Amino acid sequence: MKTDRTLTAIAFMLMALVLFDAMGLIIKLLSQRFHAQELAAWRNVFGLIPSLIVLYASRSWRAGGKRWRIRQWRLALSRGLILTVAQMSFYISLGILSFATASTITYANSIFAVALAVPLLGERVGWLRWSAVLIGFAGVIWIMRPGGDAFNAAALLPLLAAFCYALVGVTARLMDDEVPTPLVNLYSSVVALLGAVALALATSGFTPITRVEDIGWIIGMGAFGGTAVLLLIGAYRMAEQSDLAPIQYFGIPLAFGLGWLFFDEAPLSELFPGALLIVASGLMIIWRERRLRAQGILRQ
């Protein structure tokens, strides 16, 4: 049933939020000793492991002859290039901005996802959801404060990452249904890995890992990120973007709490009231969806 699939997609999205924040915390911690391109490379190396495990556990993939080639391989590789830009933008911003600020701005990907779903997927989005999207975007602008004395150009990086992450998520719905989700992720992750390695070799190189605990952090970073992406792609392939977009907003208070707990950051003046507008936009969409379904009315 569609309702069951939507509920499962929401559960996947919530789990992905927790894992993404855990990955972000590790990246911010390691950014003191490693460059963003290095971290992106390591994240993709160990992020491949969850995808490979899930793929080999897939009965449908094994029954289909363990096929690696997919019909839409160009789209899959293009998603990897977009993912490379998203990762680099977000990882650099984590080393400059507070954890909560960088993470909150990336939640603009929900706004971009709703907007991109119209031309790319042909979804119909009514006036109330468009209004909610505009309110959420106003919240993002409020946090960034362009033109103000407190404006930090680095805030554009997580916004770029948000757009790219949304594009990666939305285009997952364009992949053939019979293609396993972990295989879709593998294509993108391999391209992102090659891109990050090329950037690292062309710029800073790779910093020697001299601390045993850093090895554990790096493995955890990749495992959390790889698993989160699998959950995210699975969610996007099971439900419409406009259903999932508001769920992501609940990651904002989580990011704020984690930033305060682990880095003693409490950027209240930066985040509010902008963050409240972002959350309010998500709650508007949720209220509208529940009301329509309770009345048995199709989405307009």
C-alpha positions in Angstrom: 0.0 0.0 0.0 1.1 3.5 -0.7 0.6 4.6 2.9 2.8 1.8 4.2 5.5 2.8 1.7 5.3 6.4 2.7 5.6 5.5 6.4 8.6 3.3 5.7 10.2 6.1 3.7 9.7 8.5 6.6 11.3 6.0 9.0 14.3 5.7 6.6 14.5 9.5 6.3 14.7 9.9 10.1 17.4 7.3 10.5 19.3 8.9 7.7 19.2 12.3 9.5 20.7 10.8 12.7 23.5 9.1 10.7 24.2 12.1 8.6 24.6 14.3 11.7 26.9 11.6 13.3 29.0 11.7 10.1 29.1 15.6 10.2 30.3 15.6 13.8 33.2 13.3 12.8 34.0 15.5 9.8 34.1 18.6 11.9 36.3 16.9 14.4 38.7 15.6 11.8 38.8 18.8 9.8 41.3 20.1 12.4 43.9 17.7 11.0 42.7 16.7 7.5 41.6 18.7 4.4 38.0 18.4 3.1 39.0 16.6 -0.1 40.9 13.9 2.0 37.9 13.4 4.2 35.6 13.1 1.2 37.9 10.4 -0.3 38.0 8.4 2.9 34.3 8.8 3.5 33.6 7.4 0.0 36.1 4.5 0.4 34.4 3.2 3.6 31.0 4.3 2.5 31.1 1.7 -0.3 31.1 -1.1 2.3 27.5 -0.8 3.4 26.4 -0.6 -0.3 28.3 -3.7 -1.2 27.0 -5.6 1.8 23.4 -4.7 1.1 23.8 -5.4 -2.6 25.2 -8.9 -2.1 22.4 -9.6 0.4 19.8 -8.6 -2.2 17.9 -11.7 -3.5 16.6 -9.9 -6.5 20.1 -8.8 -7.6 21.5 -12.3 -7.2 18.5 -13.9 -9.0 19.0 -11.4 -11.8 22.5 -12.7 -12.4 24.4 -10.1 -10.3 24.4 -7.6 -13.1 26.6 -4.6 -12.6 25.7 -2.7 -15.8 22.6 -0.6 -15.7 20.7 1.0 -18.6 20.9 4.5 -17.1 24.6 4.4 -16.3 25.1 7.9 -17.7 22.6 9.3 -15.2 24.2 7.3 -12.4 27.6 8.7 -13.2 26.3 12.2 -13.5 24.8 11.9 -10.0 28.3 11.0 -8.8 29.7 14.2 -10.2 27.0 16.2 -8.5 27.6 14.3 -5.2 31.3 15.3 -5.4 30.4 19.0 -5.5 27.9 18.5 -2.6 30.4 16.7 -0.4 33.2 19.2 -1.0 31.0 22.2 -0.3 29.5 20.7 2.9 32.8 19.4 4.3 34.6 22.7 3.8 31.7 24.5 5.5 31.9 22.3 8.5 35.5 23.3 9.1 34.6 27.0 9.0 31.0 27.5 10.3 29.5 26.2 13.5 28.1 22.7 13.2 24.5 23.7 13.7 24.7 26.6 11.2 26.2 24.6 8.4 23.8 21.7 9.0 20.8 23.9 9.2 21.5 25.6 5.9 21.9 22.3 4.2 18.3 21.5 5.2 17.4 23.9 2.4 17.7 20.7 0.3 14.1 20.0 1.3 13.1 23.2 -0.3 15.1 22.5 -3.5 13.8 19.0 -3.6 10.2 20.2 -3.8 11.1 22.7 -6.5 13.1 20.2 -8.5 10.4 17.5 -8.3 8.2 19.7 -10.5 10.3 19.8 -13.7 12.2 16.6 -13.2 9.5 14.3 -11.9 6.3 16.0 -13.0 4.9 16.2 -9.5 2.1 18.6 -8.8 2.7 21.0 -5.9 -0.2 23.2 -4.7 -0.1 26.8 -3.6 0.1 25.9 0.1 3.2 23.8 -0.3 4.8 26.4 -2.5 4.0 29.0 0.2 5.7 26.7 2.8 8.7 26.3 0.5 9.0 30.1 0.3 8.7 30.5 4.0 11.5 27.9 4.5 13.7 29.6 2.0 13.1 33.0 3.8 14.4 31.2 7.0 17.5 30.2 5.2 18.1 33.7 3.9 17.6 35.0 7.4 20.3 32.7 8.8 22.7 33.7 6.1 22.0 37.4 6.4 23.4 38.4 3.0 24.5 42.1 2.9 24.8 42.3 6.7 27.9 42.9 8.8 27.6 39.3 10.1 27.4 37.7 6.7 29.9 34.9 6.1 30.5 34.0 2.5 31.2 30.4 3.7 27.5 30.1 4.3 27.1 29.8 0.5 28.9 26.5 0.6 26.2 24.5 2.6 23.6 26.2 0.4 25.3 24.9 -2.7 25.6 21.5 -1.0 21.9 21.6 -0.2 21.0 22.1 -3.9 23.4 19.3 -5.0 22.1 16.9 -2.4 18.5 17.6 -3.4 19.4 17.0 -7.1 21.1 13.7 -6.2 18.0 12.7 -4.2 15.4 13.7 -6.7 17.2 12.1 -9.7 17.2 8.8 -7.7 13.5 8.6 -8.6 14.4 8.6 -12.3 16.3 5.4 -12.0 14.6 2.2 -13.2 12.7 0.5 -10.3 14.3 -2.8 -10.9 17.8 -1.4 -10.3 18.7 -2.1 -6.6 19.2 1.0 -4.5 22.7 0.0 -3.3 23.8 -0.4 -6.9 22.6 3.1 -7.7 24.6 4.3 -4.7 27.7 2.4 -5.8 27.8 4.1 -9.2 27.5 7.6 -7.6 29.9 6.8 -4.7 32.7 5.4 -7.0 32.6 8.6 -9.1 32.6 10.8 -6.0 35.5 8.8 -4.7 37.5 9.3 -7.9 36.7 13.0 -7.9 37.7 13.4 -4.3 41.0 11.5 -4.8 41.8 13.6 -7.9 41.2 16.8 -6.0 43.3 15.6 -3.0 46.2 14.6 -5.2 46.0 17.9 -7.2 46.0 20.1 -4.1 46.9 19.1 -0.5 47.8 15.4 -1.0 47.0 12.9 1.7 47.9 13.6 5.3 49.6 10.6 7.1 47.3 9.0 9.6 49.4 8.8 12.8 46.7 8.4 15.5 44.9 5.1 15.9 41.7 6.8 17.0 41.6 8.7 13.7 41.4 5.4 11.9 38.3 4.5 13.9 36.8 8.0 13.3 37.4 7.7 9.5 35.8 4.2 9.3 32.9 5.4 11.3 32.5 8.5 9.1 32.3 6.4 6.0 30.0 3.7 7.5 27.6 6.4 8.9 27.6 8.3 5.6 27.3 5.3 3.4 24.4 3.8 5.4 22.6 7.2 5.5 22.8 7.6 1.8 21.3 4.1 1.3 18.4 5.0 3.5 18.0 8.4 1.8 17.9 6.9 -1.7 15.5 4.2 -0.5 13.2 6.8 1.0 13.2 9.0 -2.2 12.4 6.0 -4.3 9.4 5.0 -2.1 7.7 8.3 -1.7 7.2 11.7 -3.3 9.6 14.5 -2.5 6.9 16.7 -1.2 6.0 14.0 1.4 9.6 13.7 2.6 10.7 17.3 2.5 9.2 18.4 5.8 10.5 15.4 7.7 14.1 16.6 7.1 13.4 19.8 9.1 13.4 17.8 12.3 17.1 17.4 11.9 17.6 21.1 12.7 17.0 20.8 16.5 19.1 17.6 16.5 22.0 19.4 14.8 21.8 22.2 17.3 21.8 19.9 20.2 24.7 17.8 18.9 26.7 21.0 18.2 26.1 22.2 21.7 26.9 18.8 23.3 30.1 18.0 21.4 31.5 21.4 20.5 29.9 23.7 23.0 28.4 25.7 20.2 25.1 27.5 20.8 24.7 29.9 17.8 21.2 31.0 18.8 21.7 34.5 17.3 22.6 33.0 14.0 19.9 30.4 13.8 16.9 32.1 15.2 14.3 33.1 14.1 15.4 31.8 10.7 15.4 28.2 11.8 11.9 28.6 13.2 10.7 29.6 9.7 12.3 26.6 8.2 10.6 24.3 10.8 7.3 26.1 10.4 7.3 25.6 6.6 7.7 21.8 7.2 4.9 21.7 9.7 2.6 23.6 7.3 3.1 20.9 4.7 2.6 18.1 7.2 -0.7 19.7 8.4 -1.9 20.1 4.8 -1.1 16.5 3.9 -2.9 15.1 7.0 -5.9 17.2 6.4 -6.3 16.2 2.8 -5.9 12.5 3.6 -8.3 12.6 6.5 -10.9 14.1 4.1 -10.1 11.6 1.4 -9.1 14.3 -1.0 -6.3 13.9 -3.6 -3.4 16.2 -3.4 -3.7 19.3 -5.5 
